[in-house]
Amino acid sequence: MQSNPIEDAAIWRLRSRLRHFDGPDDVGAFLAIGAALAIAPIALSRLKLPQLLARLDAPSTPHTASARGLLSVRGARLARYADYWLGRLRPGNPCLRRSLVLFWRLRRAGLPVTFCLGIRSDQPLEEDEPAAGHAWLEFDGVAILESAATVARYAPTFRYPPDRVS
């Protein structure tokens, strides 16, 4: 039986792409993140941010060493998937979309992450200049999946879930 060079090339390309995934669930997560990033503007136009976050939320597990380990492995992989899709979609406000989608996936995985919004605090605003904002995630009060130096330039103005007062 003779091999078909076109089919062989297609199979080689598929195998080279699949090497980035650990299995079918991982491929599903990659595709789900892409779809969620694409429809995020629709959800944001129809729901207020706290309502949307409440719909994306899921019960989380208590803080444990295993949660931190899972977050570092799973969170980093999901962040890479989100960054891949954002590079293709090239949306406005990518940090908001990225943080919403990662919040959704990580809370569904049982990880107690917090969604945060903030405004730029390291430079004065001119009269007609809009405030610069940023969205990120935190775990145990520490920014995750992005540079701490970036987040340090922003003063937090909103958190979800809100801090519980005892």
PyMOL commands that set and color helices and strands:
alter all, ss='L'
color gray80, all
select helices_A, chain A and resi 5-18+24-46+49-56+65-89+94-108+148-152
alter helices_A, ss='H'
color red, helices_A
select strands_A, chain A and resi 113-120+133-139+142-144+154-160
alter strands_A, ss='S'
color yellow, strands_A
deselect
rebuild
show_as cartoon
